[in-house]
């Protein structure tokens, strides 16, 4: 799994379907997984999203900001600050590089 983060762990929700309004069909990808918690990259970004659909080109759909390819895994500190309501639903996933 390729990871766009310098950490050796990722935040993930227990059940990504709880965050999706529809039953999306996903394609295989080696960037992010369903349920991963991402932050949109950019200056002063505060948008935290849960991956609810993946595509083979690495693009993902999140519950908060739609289809996007410019993001990275969110840290626990960012989640606490910008989307604390999902803290009780988080799993910590160890990443083996």
C-alpha positions, 0 to 999 in steps of 0.5 A, a space after each residue: 500500500 502506498 501512503 501519502 503520509 510520513 506516519 506509520 499509522 492511519 486513522 480509519 472509521 469502523 464502518 465507512 457505510 455509516 458515512 455514505 448516503 448511497 451504496 457506491 461501487 468502488 474500484 481497486 486502488 493502492 492509495 487509500 482504503 474505504 474508511 480512511 480519514 483524509 484531510 484535503 491538502 491546501 493552505 489552511 485546509 480544515 476539511 476532513 473526510 471519510 473515504 466512501 468510494 475508491 477509483 483505480 486512478 487513485 481518486 477517492 470520494 469522501 463524505 465531506 468533499 466529494 471526488 478529490 485527488 489532492 489529500 493525505 491521511 489525517 492525523 489524530 490531532 487534525 481530526 480532534 480539531 476539525 471533526 471531533 464528532 467522529 472520534 468515537 468511531 475511529 480505529 487506528 490502522 498500522 501501515 506496513 511499508 
